[in-house]
Amino acid sequence: MKTDYTRTQGLLNFFFGITALVGPLLVGILFDTTGSYLAGFLALSALGLLGAFVVIIVGHLLSQEHRDD
């Protein structure tokens, strides 16, 4: 199995940049709306859990694909 580390690192940096841009904005909007940081932290926690779920599912699908080869 060939691993392309540069492409993987590029994708990680791309998505990290998006979250670094959107995260504070989202928490700020939720703080201005609700007057509390709780909604922002809960929203970011939910997005983190969703991301972890996607990584697990994709890893599982890729491992099945490699078994079928």
Distance bins in CASP14 RR format, pairs under 12 A and 6 or more apart:
PFRMAT RR
TARGET T0000
AUTHOR 0000-0000-0000
RMODE 2
METHOD distances of the structure
MODEL  1
1 62 0 0 0 0 1 0 0 0 0 0 0
1 63 0 0 0 0 0 1 0 0 0 0 0
1 65 0 0 0 0 0 1 0 0 0 0 0
1 66 1 0 0 1 0 0 0 0 0 0 0
1 67 0 0 0 0 0 1 0 0 0 0 0
1 69 0 0 0 0 1 0 0 0 0 0 0
2 8 0 0 0 0 0 1 0 0 0 0 0
2 66 0 0 0 0 0 1 0 0 0 0 0
3 9 0 0 0 0 0 1 0 0 0 0 0
3 62 0 0 0 0 0 1 0 0 0 0 0
4 10 0 0 0 0 1 0 0 0 0 0 0
4 11 0 0 0 0 1 0 0 0 0 0 0
5 11 0 0 0 0 0 1 0 0 0 0 0
5 12 0 0 0 0 0 1 0 0 0 0 0
6 12 0 0 0 0 0 1 0 0 0 0 0
6 13 0 0 0 0 0 1 0 0 0 0 0
7 13 0 0 0 0 0 1 0 0 0 0 0
7 14 0 0 0 0 0 1 0 0 0 0 0
8 14 0 0 0 0 0 1 0 0 0 0 0
8 15 0 0 0 0 0 1 0 0 0 0 0
9 15 0 0 0 0 0 1 0 0 0 0 0
9 16 0 0 0 0 0 1 0 0 0 0 0
10 16 0 0 0 0 1 0 0 0 0 0 0
10 17 0 0 0 0 0 1 0 0 0 0 0
11 17 0 0 0 0 0 1 0 0 0 0 0
11 18 0 0 0 0 0 1 0 0 0 0 0
11 55 0 0 0 0 0 1 0 0 0 0 0
11 58 0 0 0 0 0 1 0 0 0 0 0
12 18 0 0 0 0 0 1 0 0 0 0 0
12 19 0 0 0 0 0 1 0 0 0 0 0
12 55 0 0 0 0 0 1 0 0 0 0 0
13 19 0 0 0 0 0 1 0 0 0 0 0
13 20 0 0 0 0 0 1 0 0 0 0 0
14 20 0 0 0 0 0 1 0 0 0 0 0
14 21 0 0 0 0 0 1 0 0 0 0 0
15 21 0 0 0 0 0 1 0 0 0 0 0
15 22 0 0 0 0 0 1 0 0 0 0 0
15 47 0 0 0 0 0 1 0 0 0 0 0
15 48 0 0 0 0 0 1 0 0 0 0 0
15 51 0 0 0 0 1 0 0 0 0 0 0
15 54 0 0 0 0 0 1 0 0 0 0 0
15 55 0 0 0 0 0 1 0 0 0 0 0
16 22 0 0 0 0 0 1 0 0 0 0 0
16 23 0 0 0 0 0 1 0 0 0 0 0
17 23 0 0 0 0 1 0 0 0 0 0 0
17 24 0 0 0 0 0 1 0 0 0 0 0
18 25 0 0 0 0 0 1 0 0 0 0 0
18 26 0 0 0 0 0 1 0 0 0 0 0
18 47 0 0 0 0 0 1 0 0 0 0 0
19 25 0 0 0 0 0 1 0 0 0 0 0
19 26 0 0 0 0 1 0 0 0 0 0 0
19 27 0 0 0 0 0 1 0 0 0 0 0
19 44 0 0 0 0 1 0 0 0 0 0 0
19 47 0 0 0 0 1 0 0 0 0 0 0
19 48 0 0 0 0 1 0 0 0 0 0 0
19 51 0 0 0 0 0 1 0 0 0 0 0
20 26 0 0 0 0 0 1 0 0 0 0 0
20 44 0 0 0 0 0 1 0 0 0 0 0
22 28 0 0 0 0 0 1 0 0 0 0 0
22 29 0 0 0 0 0 1 0 0 0 0 0
22 40 0 0 0 0 0 1 0 0 0 0 0
22 43 0 0 0 0 0 1 0 0 0 0 0
22 44 0 0 0 0 1 0 0 0 0 0 0
22 47 0 0 0 0 1 0 0 0 0 0 0
23 29 0 0 0 0 1 0 0 0 0 0 0
23 30 0 0 0 0 1 0 0 0 0 0 0
23 31 0 0 0 0 0 1 0 0 0 0 0
23 40 0 0 0 0 1 0 0 0 0 0 0
23 41 0 0 0 0 0 1 0 0 0 0 0
23 43 0 0 0 0 1 0 0 0 0 0 0
23 44 1 0 0 1 0 0 0 0 0 0 0
23 47 0 0 0 0 1 0 0 0 0 0 0
23 48 0 0 0 0 0 1 0 0 0 0 0
24 30 0 0 0 0 0 1 0 0 0 0 0
24 31 0 0 0 0 0 1 0 0 0 0 0
24 37 0 0 0 0 0 1 0 0 0 0 0
24 40 0 0 0 0 0 1 0 0 0 0 0
24 44 0 0 0 0 1 0 0 0 0 0 0
25 31 0 0 0 0 0 1 0 0 0 0 0
25 32 0 0 0 0 0 1 0 0 0 0 0
25 40 0 0 0 0 0 1 0 0 0 0 0
25 43 0 0 0 0 0 1 0 0 0 0 0
25 44 0 0 0 0 0 1 0 0 0 0 0
26 32 0 0 0 0 0 1 0 0 0 0 0
26 33 0 0 0 0 0 1 0 0 0 0 0
26 37 0 0 0 0 0 1 0 0 0 0 0
26 39 0 0 0 0 1 0 0 0 0 0 0
26 40 1 0 0 1 0 0 0 0 0 0 0
26 41 0 0 0 0 0 1 0 0 0 0 0
26 42 0 0 0 0 0 1 0 0 0 0 0
26 43 1 0 0 1 0 0 0 0 0 0 0
26 44 1 0 0 1 0 0 0 0 0 0 0
26 46 0 0 0 0 0 1 0 0 0 0 0
26 47 0 0 0 0 1 0 0 0 0 0 0
27 33 0 0 0 0 0 1 0 0 0 0 0
27 34 0 0 0 0 0 1 0 0 0 0 0
27 35 0 0 0 0 0 1 0 0 0 0 0
27 36 0 0 0 0 0 1 0 0 0 0 0
27 37 1 0 0 1 0 0 0 0 0 0 0
27 38 0 0 0 0 0 1 0 0 0 0 0
27 39 0 0 0 0 1 0 0 0 0 0 0
27 40 1 0 1 0 0 0 0 0 0 0 0
27 41 1 0 0 1 0 0 0 0 0 0 0
27 42 0 0 0 0 0 1 0 0 0 0 0
27 43 1 0 0 1 0 0 0 0 0 0 0
27 44 1 0 0 1 0 0 0 0 0 0 0
27 45 0 0 0 0 0 1 0 0 0 0 0
27 47 0 0 0 0 0 1 0 0 0 0 0
28 34 0 0 0 0 1 0 0 0 0 0 0
28 35 0 0 0 0 1 0 0 0 0 0 0
28 36 0 0 0 0 0 1 0 0 0 0 0
28 37 0 0 0 0 1 0 0 0 0 0 0
28 39 0 0 0 0 1 0 0 0 0 0 0
28 40 1 0 0 1 0 0 0 0 0 0 0
28 41 0 0 0 0 0 1 0 0 0 0 0
28 43 0 0 0 0 0 1 0 0 0 0 0
28 44 0 0 0 0 0 1 0 0 0 0 0
29 35 0 0 0 0 0 1 0 0 0 0 0
29 37 0 0 0 0 0 1 0 0 0 0 0
29 39 0 0 0 0 1 0 0 0 0 0 0
29 40 0 0 0 0 1 0 0 0 0 0 0
29 43 0 0 0 0 1 0 0 0 0 0 0
30 36 0 0 0 0 1 0 0 0 0 0 0
30 37 1 0 0 1 0 0 0 0 0 0 0
30 38 0 0 0 0 1 0 0 0 0 0 0
30 39 1 0 1 0 0 0 0 0 0 0 0
30 40 1 0 1 0 0 0 0 0 0 0 0
30 41 0 0 0 0 1 0 0 0 0 0 0
30 42 0 0 0 0 1 0 0 0 0 0 0
30 43 1 0 0 1 0 0 0 0 0 0 0
30 44 0 0 0 0 1 0 0 0 0 0 0
30 46 0 0 0 0 0 1 0 0 0 0 0
31 37 1 0 1 0 0 0 0 0 0 0 0
31 38 0 0 0 0 1 0 0 0 0 0 0
31 39 1 0 0 1 0 0 0 0 0 0 0
31 40 1 0 0 1 0 0 0 0 0 0 0
31 41 0 0 0 0 0 1 0 0 0 0 0
31 43 0 0 0 0 0 1 0 0 0 0 0
32 39 0 0 0 0 0 1 0 0 0 0 0
32 40 0 0 0 0 0 1 0 0 0 0 0
33 39 1 0 0 1 0 0 0 0 0 0 0
33 40 0 0 0 0 1 0 0 0 0 0 0
33 43 0 0 0 0 0 1 0 0 0 0 0
34 40 0 0 0 0 1 0 0 0 0 0 0
34 41 0 0 0 0 0 1 0 0 0 0 0
34 42 0 0 0 0 0 1 0 0 0 0 0
34 43 0 0 0 0 0 1 0 0 0 0 0
36 42 0 0 0 0 0 1 0 0 0 0 0
36 43 0 0 0 0 0 1 0 0 0 0 0
37 43 0 0 0 0 0 1 0 0 0 0 0
37 44 0 0 0 0 0 1 0 0 0 0 0
37 45 0 0 0 0 0 1 0 0 0 0 0
38 44 0 0 0 0 0 1 0 0 0 0 0
38 45 0 0 0 0 0 1 0 0 0 0 0
39 45 0 0 0 0 0 1 0 0 0 0 0
39 46 0 0 0 0 0 1 0 0 0 0 0
40 46 0 0 0 0 1 0 0 0 0 0 0
40 47 0 0 0 0 1 0 0 0 0 0 0
41 47 0 0 0 0 0 1 0 0 0 0 0
41 48 0 0 0 0 0 1 0 0 0 0 0
42 48 0 0 0 0 0 1 0 0 0 0 0
42 49 0 0 0 0 0 1 0 0 0 0 0
43 49 0 0 0 0 0 1 0 0 0 0 0
43 50 0 0 0 0 0 1 0 0 0 0 0
44 50 0 0 0 0 0 1 0 0 0 0 0
44 51 0 0 0 0 0 1 0 0 0 0 0
45 51 0 0 0 0 0 1 0 0 0 0 0
45 52 0 0 0 0 0 1 0 0 0 0 0
46 52 0 0 0 0 0 1 0 0 0 0 0
46 53 0 0 0 0 0 1 0 0 0 0 0
47 53 0 0 0 0 0 1 0 0 0 0 0
47 54 0 0 0 0 0 1 0 0 0 0 0
48 54 0 0 0 0 1 0 0 0 0 0 0
48 55 0 0 0 0 1 0 0 0 0 0 0
49 55 0 0 0 0 0 1 0 0 0 0 0
49 56 0 0 0 0 0 1 0 0 0 0 0
50 56 0 0 0 0 0 1 0 0 0 0 0
50 57 0 0 0 0 0 1 0 0 0 0 0
51 57 0 0 0 0 1 0 0 0 0 0 0
51 58 0 0 0 0 1 0 0 0 0 0 0
52 58 0 0 0 0 0 1 0 0 0 0 0
52 59 0 0 0 0 0 1 0 0 0 0 0
53 59 0 0 0 0 0 1 0 0 0 0 0
53 60 0 0 0 0 0 1 0 0 0 0 0
54 60 0 0 0 0 0 1 0 0 0 0 0
54 61 0 0 0 0 0 1 0 0 0 0 0
55 61 0 0 0 0 0 1 0 0 0 0 0
55 62 0 0 0 0 0 1 0 0 0 0 0
56 62 0 0 0 0 0 1 0 0 0 0 0
56 63 0 0 0 0 0 1 0 0 0 0 0
57 63 0 0 0 0 0 1 0 0 0 0 0
57 64 0 0 0 0 0 1 0 0 0 0 0
58 64 0 0 0 0 0 1 0 0 0 0 0
58 65 0 0 0 0 0 1 0 0 0 0 0
59 65 0 0 0 0 1 0 0 0 0 0 0
59 66 0 0 0 0 1 0 0 0 0 0 0
59 67 0 0 0 0 0 1 0 0 0 0 0
60 66 0 0 0 0 0 1 0 0 0 0 0
60 67 0 0 0 0 0 1 0 0 0 0 0
61 67 0 0 0 0 0 1 0 0 0 0 0
61 68 0 0 0 0 0 1 0 0 0 0 0
62 68 0 0 0 0 0 1 0 0 0 0 0
62 69 0 0 0 0 0 1 0 0 0 0 0
63 69 0 0 0 0 0 1 0 0 0 0 0
END
